[in-house]
Each structure stands twice: as C-alpha cells, then as structure tokens.
C-alpha cells in the first residue's frame, strides 16, 4: 500500500471476475438470512451478507475483501451460515460457492425448492484442503427447482477469516469457471513507455494530467529538493511537447516547477484541466493564511501567470466519513465534477459521485454514480474522456490483478447513473501493485499513467498507445478567435455549440482576447451549430458538419461578429433554402428570431433584406426565386410584429455570388439572405 498525499489519500487494493461465456450460471440475487456479519465502516456495506450476491468480486484471486460476506468473528462458531435466493428457480445440476479466503471451510449446503422443502446436497465430515477458490457441487438429485441455498461453514476450524464471495447455480454439469472481465480484444504485447529523464526523476512522479491538446503534461513530483515547501512535500510540475534535439520527432521538454500560487509549502496537485488548457482544478482549498484545507480549487492562467486558486464550493461535500480523501476530474464541458470521496452514503471506502455546476457557479451535492461502478471497496482516480462518455477509474472492488486496477466503463445515456459493466484493462496495463491516474488527450492516441514497474526510482510517468477496445469515441477540438468583422480584431464573446436542430447547449465558453483562442471539444458523427454573441453585436451562427468524421479532428474556425451600426451587412448563414425552392428550412427560425430581437431592441432601426441564388437554371426564374425568398423572410418578420415599413427588400438572383457554383457545397453559400442596417 502506497501513501500518496496528493489526493489526500491512500490508494488501496483491487480484484476481478467474469463467468465462462459458454456457460449459463445464475448468481444469487437476494439474502434470506445470515448467522452474523463482520463489522466494516459505520456507514458502508463492507462484509455484509449482501456482498455474496451477484458475480464474484474477488475470485479468481484469493485474499480478504470487503466485497465478500464474512461472519462476525474471524475464528467464530462452528456453524456460521448464509442463506440466499435466486430470481428464477432452476434445476441445480451444479452449485458454485466462491471462497476468496481460506477455501475449504464450507461443510454443508442445503438446497430449498419452491415449496420450502429442504434437500441436502453437500456434506463433508471435515475441513477440505483446497486451493481452488471455487467449490463446485454436482447434486445427485436435481429433479427439483432450486429457489434458495443455505451454505454452512465451520468458522472455527480454520484459523483466520472466512469469506464467501458469490453463490451460484447452473443447469450445466460442465465445471463452471470464473475469470477477470478484461476488455475485448486486449493485445498481449502492450508496451508502457517511460517518458524519460526530462519528466521523471529518482523521486516520485504521479498523477499525470494531460492537456486536451496533448501538448502539456502536468504532474505531481515528490522527494525533490527543488520543491517549494520541502523535499518531501508535493509540488506541481509540467513539461511541454516540443521537437527533439534533431528537430523532427516531438519529445517532452525538461520539466518545470509551476511555481506559486499553485505551489506553496503544502502538498499541491492538479487533478483536472479544462478544455481551454488554461483552467486548472486543484486538490485542496487555498486559505488566505497560506494553508490548505480539504476541497477543490480553480486557477486560471493569465498573461501575468496563474491566478490565486479560488474554492469550488460543493454543497454538503463535507458529509464525510472519517477519512478526508479526495480525487476528482472535471467533465470536458466544465459542468460536472466526478469525485472519488467517502461519504455517509458510500458503499465502501470511497465511491464515485457526480456534482453539477449551478447557475451561481457553485456545485450541487454529490450524487452516487450507482452500484454498477461503485463497490464496498474503494473506487478512485476517475478520468472522464473528451467524449464525455468514457470513464476510466481505479477500483479494488472489481476483479483484477493487483492492489487496485484500472477499469473502463461507458455512460449508456445522458444520466450519470446508467453505466456499462466495468472492464479491466488487462495484465499488460494493470500490475500486482496499485495502478491509476489514467489520462488521455482529446486525440485518444495515447494514455498517460503512473507506475512503479520500470521506473527510474520511485513512481514514474509512462504512456501507452491505446488499442481500439478501450479508446473513447472520437472528438474534434474546434479552436479559433471571435473577431470584429470590420476591424478584424478579437472581441470578447460567448461561444455556444448545439447539436443541429436541438435547443440544448452541448458546450459553451466565455472567450476573451487574452485567451488567444477559444477551444471546444465536440464528439464527431454529428452536425453542430456554433454561435458567438456579444452585447452590441449581432450574433453569428455557423454550421459545423462532423457527421462523416470517425477519427479525431483538429479544426480552426474563426467566428465573425457584426457590430450593430448603420451600413453594416449581416449574412444569415442559417437562413437556408433548398435548391430552386423558397420555403424556409427549420434552422432559419432561430436566426430570424435574433433579427426580430434586434429590431425590437432598436425600434428606429430599418433593414434592407437582400436575396441571392446560385446559378443553376435560367436567369429569370432565379430572379423570381430570389424575390420569393426575400418576400418569405419579410413575411416572417412581419408575422412576429415588426412594422413592414421598417423592412425593404431587394432580389439579386445569381448576380452576386460569394463562392463558385462548381459544387453543391459552394452553391449553398450563394443561396443566402443578407440584412443591411439602413438606419439605427
């Protein structure tokens, strides 16, 4: 067990399981009764009889686990027992009992049918000398439907704790086996690459956080004389990706201490980085007296350096058990925090929770991610990938290879409590030690993690190439500036993205010229609208079609705002028409409603509405089409209460193209409506 103060916590143990795919086994679904239960944490579910339900949590590995039932005393009575029921009565041609500690203590098993009649199916005169954690019983009598099983162990015969991890029945007489639920098609030859001496040292490097663009790596360094507090106090360091000495292959530059105010005399760590690469979320609250206390803070990089960290206030986040341990990550849209923390409603040591940002920029009380993710042992080190769907975390309560393995699970809908069954990343990534701090840039090409195996001293930072089965869904990083259309100078603005045809924001960012550029992360294979807005300017909206993209994309897209003043021309990109038609497409309504809002805000404003077509077809029909289009637009505005005297129209047909008419994509740009402010 390693103590890493960075997350104010200890990183514990882990296990793993799955059932043989070719066999059908039904695991117990309810507890009927138990002789006693070992006491765990005051508010948790450790060691309770319910831990024997469902699939094994520890087996095939051996060892004590809070995710398995244990009697109250480690050297207890001769007749400790647990009785469980099954959701569907079935002919039990095979009974399986998983004993994860001291296998061989089971002395009797009684099957109970639908009518409550008891059928003894297993009895041994003494303790069995067994290494295999699975006791498999093949009853001679199996013509009844088994609804319950009572398993009796001799708790006094074997010195030390006895535990039962799972109890199952099967109609299959072939011996059942269980294993670890490893991600599908996991390669056997995954290589972890040590990032080398520019990043790692003889001291300890842990908790890597890669910026979404993959160009800056933040991490925590311990046992280093250059740390600001003391050598054994943790500081945040960072390294940037640059050309190697030969100038061709990119490599990691010499790590630099990030300095104050993020680093101080205490233990410091960055736990998450926002999409913009400028907003860091930190472990601990930075007090005015220079001290640290439990919680989360945020710091923003400005032209003059990192800002003084400010607390992210989470409602009732201090409803904790005894151990103030905390790890977390922030979702790519910045609206959710996933926390690994122990609370009074935790199943075990630490569970994963989600907290949502509220309108006043504080955060809601954490809510559990549910029992598919959380166990009676610890869950820690969460990382939510750029797709906002794929979650990586470390657990000691799902079957694995060491003292805490890395797992992957995916959100199955827009809620935060419906997840796929966690999959172990396999023995090439997970070791017999603790493994965690999995972090992935938006490209999804590499993952970065902490490990001691193969290090230069203490724990080091490694990377590995991701294989398809555990990759997150592809995304695009969209970056650019918001510019004044006339001066071409950057202006502060709000940039919002939505799925085309939807009213719900996907993500948003407050852009300021100091940022250099805005950055958004958008899952591919969808069509989006991007809108920039600022007081005194007309909002601009553009369509971003990622529907055919199945790989990561890095896109630059500047957005241009038109200042509301006389003589300005506004091109309505979303007021679109099908070729040779003048009916407005549904996407036009939102844009035209913005025009209505502008006319209502400036009651003396007059507009000229100009209609344009592509060059397909004859001249006269195109002119007529342009006239019909501006007429339809004018009618829409009048229908919203705008005086028709304030709206003039002009049809230009194909005479003023803004793009060539060689392709349909370019012809779309010519089928447009423009608004000129005649008077303000």
VOGU-3710 file (C-alpha; in Angstrom, 3 decimals, decimal comma):
1> xxxxxxxxxx> 0,000/0,000/0,000  1,424/3,341/-1,010  0,589/6,604/0,700  0,265/9,493/-1,741  -0,696/12,664/-0,005  -1,567/14,391/-3,249  -5,042/13,067/-3,252  -5,133/13,389/0,422  -5,486/9,677/0,359  -4,284/6,151/0,187
11> xxxxxxxxxx> -4,568/4,006/-2,897  -5,848/0,561/-1,944  -6,500/-2,916/-3,409  -8,451/-4,445/-6,270  -9,842/-7,660/-7,738  -11,685/-9,112/-10,755  -14,073/-11,661/-12,287  -16,321/-12,876/-15,167  -18,184/-16,050/-15,796  -17,334/-18,512/-18,539
21> xxxxxxxxxx> -19,038/-17,231/-21,643  -20,181/-20,656/-22,874  -21,968/-21,492/-19,635  -25,114/-20,125/-18,032  -24,879/-19,564/-14,308  -27,355/-17,730/-12,126  -25,824/-15,888/-9,195  -27,795/-15,307/-6,011  -29,967/-12,169/-6,122  -31,242/-11,780/-2,524
31> xxxxxxxxxx> -30,248/-12,556/1,047  -32,697/-14,662/3,050  -30,625/-14,647/6,233  -27,146/-14,962/7,754  -25,775/-16,082/11,099  -23,683/-12,917/11,573  -21,762/-10,228/9,695  -18,295/-8,793/10,202  -18,380/-5,092/11,011  -16,939/-2,724/8,415
41> xxxxxxxxxx> -17,117/1,058/8,288  -20,007/2,629/10,153  -21,950/3,687/7,068  -20,681/1,253/4,433  -21,688/-2,182/3,155  -18,388/-3,952/3,772  -18,517/-7,656/4,650  -22,333/-7,731/4,816  -24,258/-10,780/3,637  -25,373/-8,844/0,546
51> xxxxxxxxxx> -21,749/-8,905/-0,650  -22,245/-12,595/-1,514  -24,855/-11,639/-4,124  -24,162/-11,300/-7,817  -20,987/-12,286/-9,609  -17,698/-12,737/-7,751  -15,932/-9,543/-6,763  -12,588/-11,051/-5,678  -12,366/-14,530/-7,178  -10,447/-15,842/-9,119
61> xxxxxxxxxx> -7,866/-14,082/-6,914  -7,556/-15,054/-3,269  -7,461/-12,638/-0,371  -9,661/-10,786/2,079  -12,140/-8,364/0,527  -14,869/-6,104/1,922  -16,842/-7,108/-1,193  -17,471/-10,619/0,191  -19,530/-11,841/3,151  -17,629/-12,619/6,350
71> xxxxxxxxxx> -19,004/-13,829/9,706  -18,596/-11,516/12,677  -15,631/-13,301/14,254  -12,552/-14,444/12,269  -12,422/-17,565/14,451  -16,109/-17,900/15,121  -18,686/-20,577/15,638  -18,612/-23,989/14,010  -21,922/-23,322/12,231  -21,821/-19,927/10,536
81> xxxxxxxxxx> -24,248/-19,790/7,631  -25,722/-17,663/4,870  -28,965/-18,329/3,018  -29,619/-16,765/-0,391  -32,362/-16,811/-3,010  -32,409/-16,805/-6,810  -34,554/-14,730/-9,126  -35,511/-17,725/-11,266  -35,879/-21,222/-9,774  -33,950/-23,769/-11,838
91> xxxxxxxxxx> -32,639/-27,323/-11,799  -29,316/-27,053/-9,984  -27,125/-29,618/-11,699  -24,170/-27,630/-10,419  -23,738/-25,420/-7,358  -20,820/-22,999/-7,129  -19,564/-21,343/-3,940  -16,689/-18,867/-4,265  -14,498/-18,769/-1,142  -11,963/-15,965/-1,510
101> xxxxxxxxxx> -10,245/-16,553/1,861  -9,258/-19,921/3,381  -11,169/-22,043/0,835  -12,375/-25,330/2,257  -14,448/-24,085/5,207  -17,821/-24,996/3,644  -19,128/-28,124/5,395  -22,790/-28,312/4,306  -25,080/-26,992/1,564  -28,863/-27,288/1,652
111> xxxxxxxxxx> -30,984/-26,588/-1,425  -34,558/-25,373/-0,879  -37,228/-25,834/-3,525  -40,264/-23,704/-4,402  -42,386/-25,371/-1,720  -39,830/-24,781/1,018  -38,673/-28,394/1,191  -35,004/-28,837/2,081  -32,649/-31,025/0,024  -29,184/-31,676/1,495
121> xxxxxxxxxx> -26,813/-31,581/-1,498  -23,379/-31,400/0,111  -21,835/-32,513/3,393  -18,257/-33,218/4,372  -17,084/-34,698/7,667  -14,143/-32,310/7,958  -12,370/-29,321/6,526  -11,322/-29,684/2,890  -7,753/-28,953/1,864  -8,498/-26,887/-1,233
131> xxxxxxxxxx> -6,504/-24,262/-3,169  -9,159/-23,572/-5,812  -11,452/-20,798/-4,509  -14,441/-22,400/-6,271  -16,322/-25,193/-4,551  -18,295/-26,990/-7,284  -21,020/-29,380/-6,163  -22,876/-31,680/-8,569  -26,009/-32,879/-6,719  -27,129/-36,440/-7,336
141> xxxxxxxxxx> -30,730/-35,270/-7,009  -31,518/-32,382/-9,375  -35,112/-33,037/-10,449  -36,495/-30,220/-8,225  -36,370/-26,487/-8,916  -33,860/-24,839/-6,600  -35,079/-21,486/-5,262  -32,709/-20,968/-2,319  -29,407/-22,236/-0,992  -28,159/-22,369/2,586
151> xxxxxxxxxx> -24,376/-22,599/2,879  -22,879/-23,576/6,248  -19,197/-23,058/7,078  -17,130/-24,179/10,047  -15,867/-20,776/11,114  -13,828/-22,184/13,998  -11,939/-24,927/12,185  -9,635/-22,765/10,028  -7,667/-20,048/11,766  -8,389/-16,614/10,411
161> xxxxxxxxxx> -11,222/-15,006/8,488  -13,593/-16,972/6,245  -15,416/-15,322/3,361  -17,915/-16,195/0,656  -17,681/-14,051/-2,474  -20,557/-15,475/-4,530  -23,046/-18,331/-4,709  -24,456/-19,621/-7,990  -26,426/-22,422/-9,609  -26,306/-23,813/-13,130
171> xxxxxxxxxx> -28,176/-26,368/-15,219  -24,861/-27,138/-16,919  -22,895/-30,059/-15,475  -19,632/-28,866/-17,021  -17,483/-27,278/-14,293  -18,075/-23,528/-14,112  -15,068/-21,251/-14,137  -14,745/-17,536/-13,444  -12,179/-15,044/-14,643  -11,439/-11,348/-14,965
181> xxxxxxxxxx> -13,666/-9,200/-17,157  -10,938/-7,938/-19,484  -11,744/-5,541/-22,314  -12,454/-7,310/-25,581  -9,541/-7,887/-27,988  -6,962/-6,649/-25,497  -3,488/-7,054/-27,065  -0,947/-9,162/-25,209  2,050/-7,020/-26,183  1,156/-3,564/-24,840
191> xxxxxxxxxx> 4,321/-1,633/-24,064  4,460/1,093/-21,413  6,941/3,772/-22,447  8,775/5,619/-19,680  8,737/9,336/-20,558  12,403/9,586/-19,635  14,616/11,874/-17,589  13,103/15,152/-18,822  9,880/14,214/-16,995  10,853/11,541/-14,473
201> xxxxxxxxxx> 13,454/11,700/-11,712  14,786/9,417/-8,949  11,965/10,907/-6,853  8,266/10,285/-7,314  6,200/11,470/-10,301  2,495/10,697/-10,069  -0,966/11,939/-11,045  -0,328/12,977/-14,663  -2,896/15,308/-16,238  -2,510/15,775/-19,985
211> xxxxxxxxxx> -3,952/18,948/-21,542  -6,702/18,174/-24,080  -4,486/19,251/-26,988  -1,815/16,783/-25,814  0,933/19,420/-25,723  1,365/19,996/-21,978  1,708/17,364/-19,265  1,095/18,381/-15,644  2,074/16,038/-12,828  2,934/15,902/-9,138
221> xxxxxxxxxx> 6,548/15,465/-8,018  7,665/14,335/-4,568  11,053/13,766/-2,899  12,727/16,581/-4,845  14,916/19,350/-3,415  13,536/21,874/-5,920  10,021/21,645/-4,471  8,844/24,894/-2,878  7,912/23,511/0,509  10,299/20,731/1,409
231> xxxxxxxxxx> 11,766/17,799/-0,492  9,059/15,506/0,865  6,225/17,922/0,031  4,486/17,537/-3,311  4,626/20,231/-5,989  3,027/20,572/-9,415  5,476/20,369/-12,332  4,822/20,443/-16,060  6,521/19,525/-19,325  5,693/20,693/-22,845
241> xxxxxxxxxx> 5,874/18,674/-26,042  8,431/20,042/-28,480  10,872/18,976/-31,194  13,718/16,704/-30,178  17,352/17,674/-30,439  17,284/16,619/-34,087  14,296/18,857/-34,672  11,995/16,169/-36,088  10,468/13,780/-33,559  8,481/15,564/-30,828
251> xxxxxxxxxx> 9,681/14,901/-27,313  8,985/16,102/-23,779  11,000/19,121/-22,696  12,698/19,441/-19,316  10,043/19,624/-16,595  9,494/22,962/-14,855  8,089/23,712/-11,408  4,810/25,567/-11,987  5,601/27,901/-9,076  3,312/29,956/-6,878
261> xxxxxxxxxx> 0,484/30,495/-6,265  -0,350/26,885/-7,246  2,637/25,529/-5,331  3,212/26,505/-1,717  4,622/24,943/1,430  1,935/22,236/1,476  1,112/19,283/-0,779  -0,095/20,505/-4,169  -1,625/18,719/-7,158  -3,563/19,478/-10,329
271> xxxxxxxxxx> -6,350/16,938/-10,706  -8,032/18,132/-13,903  -7,501/20,579/-16,758  -10,268/22,353/-18,676  -10,634/22,176/-22,445  -9,016/25,590/-22,886  -5,762/24,370/-21,304  -5,792/27,497/-19,132  -8,055/26,450/-16,270  -6,574/24,097/-13,680
281> xxxxxxxxxx> -8,607/22,344/-10,982  -6,577/21,686/-7,851  -6,680/19,447/-4,831  -7,328/21,423/-1,620  -8,716/24,846/-0,784  -6,092/27,603/-0,582  -6,719/29,600/2,590  -5,828/33,307/2,942  -3,279/32,410/5,636  -1,347/30,315/3,123
291> xxxxxxxxxx> -2,560/26,993/4,480  -4,569/24,266/2,765  -7,831/22,567/3,697  -9,978/19,803/2,236  -11,749/20,629/-1,033  -11,254/21,741/-4,635  -9,901/24,998/-6,075  -9,611/26,532/-9,535  -6,800/28,640/-11,009  -6,712/30,373/-14,408
301> xxxxxxxxxx> -3,588/31,160/-16,400  -3,433/34,810/-17,471  -0,773/36,914/-19,186  0,816/37,529/-15,804  0,724/33,888/-14,668  -1,630/31,615/-12,755  -4,322/33,290/-10,659  -4,709/32,753/-6,936  -6,706/29,497/-6,555  -10,381/30,030/-5,674
311> xxxxxxxxxx> -12,536/27,406/-3,965  -15,098/25,435/-5,970  -17,865/25,310/-3,377  -19,668/21,963/-3,395  -22,892/21,669/-1,406  -22,615/19,291/1,537  -19,326/17,903/0,247  -18,222/17,537/3,834  -20,818/14,886/4,626  -17,842/12,600/5,004
321> xxxxxxxxxx> -16,903/9,536/6,930  -13,606/9,664/8,836  -11,062/9,828/6,019  -10,782/13,098/4,122  -9,508/11,524/0,905  -10,394/13,093/-2,424  -9,684/12,582/-6,110  -11,691/14,082/-8,958  -11,916/15,085/-12,600  -13,945/17,780/-14,368
331> xxxxxxxxxx> -16,051/16,911/-17,427  -14,948/18,328/-20,811  -17,831/20,826/-20,847  -16,842/22,059/-17,372  -20,336/21,478/-15,968  -19,780/18,304/-13,932  -17,210/17,084/-11,421  -16,728/13,362/-10,805  -15,387/12,858/-7,287  -13,847/9,871/-5,538
341> xxxxxxxxxx> -14,783/10,541/-1,944  -16,119/8,728/1,097  -19,486/9,947/2,345  -22,080/8,590/4,723  -23,945/7,024/1,787  -20,808/5,389/0,302  -20,843/1,638/-0,223  -17,239/1,370/0,872  -14,047/3,341/1,368  -14,532/5,785/-1,497
351> xxxxxxxxxx> -17,222/5,823/-4,174  -17,526/7,823/-7,378  -20,023/10,698/-7,322  -21,037/13,490/-9,670  -21,644/17,131/-8,771  -23,274/19,573/-11,223  -22,457/23,239/-11,669  -25,295/25,539/-10,620  -26,227/28,933/-12,150  -24,399/30,767/-9,343
361> xxxxxxxxxx> -21,202/28,797/-10,224  -21,333/26,745/-7,034  -21,743/22,970/-7,261  -24,579/20,656/-6,263  -24,348/17,999/-3,563  -22,562/14,910/-4,961  -24,770/12,039/-6,195  -23,506/8,454/-6,477  -22,753/7,038/-9,935  -24,532/3,866/-8,817
371> xxxxxxxxxx> -23,785/0,253/-7,980  -22,514/-0,794/-11,414  -19,486/1,438/-10,798  -19,251/1,562/-7,006  -18,451/-1,343/-4,693  -17,893/-1,955/-0,995  -14,167/-1,418/-1,561  -12,621/1,786/-2,935  -13,093/3,473/-6,301  -10,613/6,251/-7,059
381> xxxxxxxxxx> -8,649/8,175/-9,675  -11,541/8,973/-12,076  -10,913/10,354/-15,566  -13,706/11,218/-17,997  -12,504/11,229/-21,605  -13,121/14,027/-24,095  -16,234/12,277/-25,428  -17,909/12,895/-22,013  -18,961/9,249/-22,110  -15,956/7,029/-21,422
391> xxxxxxxxxx> -14,895/6,794/-17,771  -11,599/5,335/-16,561  -11,103/4,711/-12,845  -9,206/2,585/-10,364  -11,062/0,075/-8,216  -10,319/-2,533/-5,581  -13,880/-3,844/-5,669  -13,997/-5,277/-9,200  -11,880/-8,358/-10,014  -8,323/-7,556/-11,081
401> xxxxxxxxxx> -4,632/-8,328/-10,865  -3,286/-6,219/-8,009  -3,905/-3,683/-5,269  -6,174/-1,579/-7,468  -6,661/-1,960/-11,222  -7,743/0,484/-13,933  -11,186/-0,111/-15,445  -13,223/1,458/-18,231  -16,989/1,970/-18,301  -19,251/3,967/-20,614
411> xxxxxxxxxx> -22,316/6,105/-19,972  -25,321/4,497/-21,639  -27,453/7,664/-21,725  -27,348/11,316/-20,670  -27,804/10,457/-16,999  -24,943/9,760/-14,617  -26,227/6,502/-13,095  -26,517/4,201/-16,134  -23,145/2,632/-16,950  -21,808/-0,371/-18,823
421> xxxxxxxxxx> -20,213/-3,176/-16,811  -16,648/-2,071/-15,945  -13,933/-3,791/-17,977  -10,435/-4,450/-16,678  -7,718/-3,002/-18,938  -5,786/-6,250/-18,703  -2,479/-7,544/-17,264  -0,283/-5,576/-19,688  -1,562/-2,319/-18,168  -2,503/-3,402/-14,645
431> xxxxxxxxxx> 0,139/-4,867/-12,351  0,127/-6,602/-8,969  0,587/-3,134/-7,422  -1,751/-0,122/-7,456  -2,372/1,321/-10,948  -4,165/4,525/-11,734  -4,222/8,150/-12,881  -5,154/7,220/-16,436  -5,340/10,397/-18,528  -5,933/10,780/-22,280
441> xxxxxxxxxx> -5,712/13,804/-24,615  -8,609/14,570/-26,943  -6,901/12,751/-29,812  -7,285/9,440/-27,938  -3,972/8,201/-29,318  -2,012/7,690/-26,096  -2,815/7,280/-22,427  -0,572/8,522/-19,625  -0,430/6,863/-16,208  1,648/6,389/-13,060
451> xxxxxxxxxx> 3,525/3,178/-12,359  6,487/1,953/-10,318  7,420/-1,018/-12,503  10,302/0,013/-14,778  10,725/3,411/-13,104  13,868/5,473/-12,577  13,359/5,345/-8,827  10,004/5,864/-7,216  6,810/6,054/-9,292  7,243/7,440/-12,820
461> xxxxxxxxxx> 5,006/8,702/-15,627  4,512/6,315/-18,540  2,480/6,374/-21,709  0,994/3,642/-23,871  -0,715/3,516/-27,221  -4,437/2,931/-26,819  -5,993/-0,061/-28,511  -9,458/0,252/-30,101  -11,444/-1,626/-27,443  -10,652/0,918/-24,727
471> xxxxxxxxxx> -10,494/4,085/-26,825  -13,056/6,793/-26,178  -15,329/7,900/-29,000  -13,611/10,263/-31,473  -13,950/14,009/-30,943  -12,912/17,226/-32,634  -11,127/20,125/-30,984  -12,564/23,290/-32,511  -10,453/26,374/-31,856  -10,308/29,908/-33,143
481> xxxxxxxxxx> -10,891/33,555/-32,407  -14,000/35,714/-32,315  -13,296/38,755/-34,484  -14,990/42,051/-35,290  -15,964/41,627/-38,962  -14,875/45,169/-39,831  -11,712/45,692/-37,767  -10,632/42,006/-37,729  -9,663/42,490/-34,082  -10,558/39,930/-31,367
491> xxxxxxxxxx> -13,586/40,771/-29,213  -14,867/39,152/-26,023  -17,890/36,929/-26,678  -19,835/33,877/-25,574  -19,389/30,889/-27,902  -22,090/28,207/-27,692  -22,360/24,923/-29,583  -25,554/22,931/-30,088  -26,485/19,809/-31,980  -28,146/20,958/-35,190
501> xxxxxxxxxx> -31,900/21,251/-34,660  -31,630/20,995/-30,863  -32,077/23,806/-28,353  -29,861/22,349/-25,629  -26,278/23,616/-25,367  -23,595/20,977/-25,880  -20,830/23,179/-24,560  -20,019/26,858/-24,181  -17,078/29,092/-23,381  -16,554/32,735/-22,474
511> xxxxxxxxxx> -13,979/33,909/-24,991  -11,697/36,842/-24,296  -8,837/38,146/-26,478  -6,443/37,357/-23,615  -7,202/33,657/-24,133  -5,665/33,756/-27,590  -8,372/31,447/-28,876  -11,468/29,627/-27,707  -11,496/25,821/-27,609  -14,455/23,458/-27,753
521> xxxxxxxxxx> -14,475/19,654/-27,722  -17,281/18,119/-29,787  -17,957/14,405/-30,379  -17,801/13,606/-34,084  -20,508/11,999/-36,256  -22,939/14,839/-35,533  -23,817/18,204/-37,075  -23,464/21,270/-34,823  -24,266/24,951/-34,849  -21,757/27,345/-33,304
531> xxxxxxxxxx> -22,988/30,759/-32,182  -20,909/33,699/-30,993  -22,725/36,553/-29,219  -21,777/39,857/-27,597  -23,722/42,900/-26,458  -23,792/45,494/-29,258  -23,107/42,898/-31,954  -25,427/40,715/-33,982  -24,936/37,035/-33,033  -23,284/34,952/-35,716
541> xxxxxxxxxx> -24,094/31,280/-36,269  -22,227/28,748/-38,374  -22,859/25,085/-39,088  -20,120/22,548/-38,366  -20,732/19,194/-40,061  -18,811/16,388/-38,341  -21,318/13,707/-39,345  -18,881/11,833/-41,590  -15,860/12,081/-39,285  -14,912/8,881/-37,499
551> xxxxxxxxxx> -11,489/9,992/-36,288  -10,073/12,799/-34,196  -10,027/16,198/-35,909  -8,281/19,444/-35,040  -10,308/22,290/-36,587  -9,647/26,025/-36,726  -12,751/28,156/-37,123  -12,811/31,921/-36,597  -16,202/33,484/-35,896  -17,016/37,000/-37,088
561> xxxxxxxxxx> -19,350/39,358/-35,269  -21,028/42,287/-36,992  -21,315/45,428/-34,904  -24,830/46,839/-34,814  -24,407/50,184/-36,611  -25,680/51,856/-39,773  -24,295/50,443/-43,009  -23,343/47,056/-41,573  -24,252/43,979/-43,618  -25,197/40,749/-41,834
571> xxxxxxxxxx> -25,132/37,455/-43,732  -27,561/34,915/-42,293  -25,761/31,607/-42,773  -28,579/29,595/-41,216  -31,387/31,153/-43,287  -31,057/28,454/-45,934  -33,166/27,211/-48,812  -33,248/24,038/-50,844  -32,210/24,447/-54,461  -34,989/26,033/-56,569
581> xxxxxxxxxx> -37,254/26,452/-53,519  -38,205/29,428/-51,368  -39,684/27,720/-48,293  -37,617/28,418/-45,173  -35,786/25,464/-43,661  -36,469/24,856/-39,930  -33,000/26,056/-38,930  -33,895/29,549/-40,182  -36,332/30,300/-37,364  -33,709/30,737/-34,643
591> xxxxxxxxxx> -31,650/33,103/-36,809  -34,648/35,160/-37,878  -35,809/35,394/-34,271  -32,489/37,056/-33,482  -33,262/39,640/-36,186  -36,654/40,182/-34,568  -34,971/40,683/-31,205  -32,573/43,229/-32,694  -35,434/45,163/-34,332  -37,341/45,168/-31,040
601> xxxxxxxxxx> -34,285/46,415/-29,135  -33,679/49,202/-31,647  -37,185/50,473/-32,553  -35,860/53,106/-35,003  -33,810/50,550/-36,986  -34,665/49,918/-40,655  -33,369/46,938/-42,621  -32,733/46,022/-46,242  -33,288/42,306/-46,912  -31,393/41,035/-49,957
611> xxxxxxxxxx> -31,945/37,651/-51,610  -29,404/35,653/-53,605  -29,495/32,354/-55,516  -26,959/30,062/-57,142  -26,557/29,986/-60,944  -28,415/26,750/-61,613  -31,167/27,275/-64,175  -32,208/30,324/-66,198  -31,801/33,959/-65,174  -35,453/34,986/-64,924
621> xxxxxxxxxx> -36,604/32,032/-62,802  -33,669/32,669/-60,465  -34,612/36,344/-60,108  -38,201/35,314/-59,348  -36,874/32,776/-56,818  -34,798/35,488/-55,093  -37,874/37,748/-54,910  -39,905/34,936/-53,356  -37,188/34,267/-50,792  -36,952/37,843/-49,543
631> xxxxxxxxxx> -40,755/38,014/-49,522  -40,915/34,937/-47,286  -38,317/36,406/-44,923  -40,152/39,734/-44,748  -43,430/37,926/-44,057  -41,786/36,032/-41,189  -40,578/39,260/-39,581  -43,967/40,959/-40,032  -45,621/37,895/-38,507  -43,528/38,485/-35,399
641> xxxxxxxxxx> -44,911/42,007/-35,019  -42,365/44,087/-36,961  -43,821/47,034/-38,941  -43,466/46,284/-42,657  -42,378/49,884/-43,297  -39,111/49,101/-41,486  -38,211/46,363/-43,970  -37,111/46,930/-47,556  -36,281/44,107/-49,960  -34,028/43,585/-52,965
651> xxxxxxxxxx> -33,618/40,486/-55,147  -30,254/39,926/-56,829  -30,682/36,404/-58,130  -27,340/34,835/-59,152  -25,643/38,155/-59,917  -23,594/38,475/-56,702  -22,078/35,090/-55,818  -19,764/34,807/-52,789  -18,419/31,427/-53,909  -18,030/29,483/-57,109
661> xxxxxxxxxx> -21,011/27,449/-58,264  -18,938/24,384/-59,125  -20,158/22,138/-56,275  -23,327/21,832/-54,238  -21,456/22,777/-51,062  -20,320/26,034/-52,639  -23,697/26,721/-54,238  -25,222/26,548/-50,750  -23,172/29,608/-49,816  -24,698/31,550/-52,687
671> xxxxxxxxxx> -28,292/30,666/-51,708  -28,320/33,224/-48,921  -30,128/36,136/-47,341  -28,320/39,298/-46,260  -29,500/42,101/-43,987  -28,127/45,635/-44,239  -28,779/48,110/-41,425  -30,110/51,202/-43,236  -30,833/53,263/-40,154  -30,246/52,773/-36,445
//
